Amino acid sequence: LFLRAEEMEALLMEDFLLDLTAFDELGRVDQLVVKVHGKSEKAQAQGPVVLTLWRLNSHPMLCPVRALFLYVARSGITKGYLFGPKSVIDRLDMEPVSLD
């Protein structure tokens, strides 16, 4: 996703459109779809933009889907802002993990 910082920090868990998520034959997420709300008057008048985030199998360490799922799992966030208060980020387990 190519988003401005303010668009990233405004993302809600509810902005992920799980009914449009695609899975591979093993049940892994191939694509994740998210609504992004612009901040300007023009962007708000046009409504949200729907973007697709694809799994990157060729480089698992750079895969945005894997990284996002790992962050959500470790942060314990289930609703509300994806990137919550600093206290959520401070309590993350920063131990290395395999993303394969």
Secondary structure, DSSP 8 states (H G I E B T S, - for coil): ----HHHHHT-BGGGB-GGG-EE-TTS-EEEEEEEE--SSHHHHHH--EEEEEE--TT-GGG-HHHHHHHHHHHHT--SSBSS--HHHHHT---------
